Amino acid sequence: MNAVDTNVPVYSSDHDEPVKQTKALDLLDQLVQQPVETILLWQVAGEYLSCLRKWQLRGKITFAEVDQYVHRTLAMFPLYTSSRSSLNISLNLSASYSLSHWDSMLLAACIEAGVNTLFTEDLDEGTTYDSVTIINPFA
């Protein structure tokens, strides 16, 4: 199973980063078409919406675009909400790998959901954290 970090949907919506935008859109298209399931983690959806709202407040995008981008992303993949046990997993990951709070929370949600591959630019390419391997789609 696959998951994407927040930077993937953010770049898919960011006209100021045309190279990364193209890579993000291509990746999302590939993931939608793959037989391997991809999920959208609740944390990622929340962080993405937060970024879009900041852009809206700065006048970079409109409310209609926020709505459009969020609904487009939600329509691509099933939304996964982690449980209470992900907090314990996160604590163990943070201690084992010296990860930041949010990175350990993201990986914990992946582990809990059965994700094998996380697409992100924020963690070390090729590294496997417990059962989750990192692929940087922007490298």
Phi, psi and omega in degrees: 000149181245160170211158177242146175277170184303327183297335180291304177295329178298309180295330179296339182254358189260101179290345178281350180236069189300324180292310179292327178298315179298316179297318180294315180295320177297316179299312180300318177299316179297317182294323179296325184272345182289149175288339177284131183291142173240137178243158173253119181282142180307316180301317180295315179300317180293317179294322179296312178299319178300316179298314180298321179293325175296317176299319180297316180297329179275356180083011180287323178222166180264168175300322179299323177290321175304309181301314181298311183296316181296312182293326176299314182291317179297330180285341184285319191222153174294144180272130180247126177253124182285163182256182180301326183295340179296335177296317178293319177300317180300315179300318179294318179296317180300318180289320184287323188241005182054048181268156173292165180304308185290325176294318179292326176294318179296312179295323177298317177297320178298312181299313181299324182276349182088022178287134177259331185230127176245124178268115182201154172259000187266352179235168186290120178308131176082350179285141174249119176260107189055259183248006186249119179264138183265131172236127177266106182286354183253001181288000000 
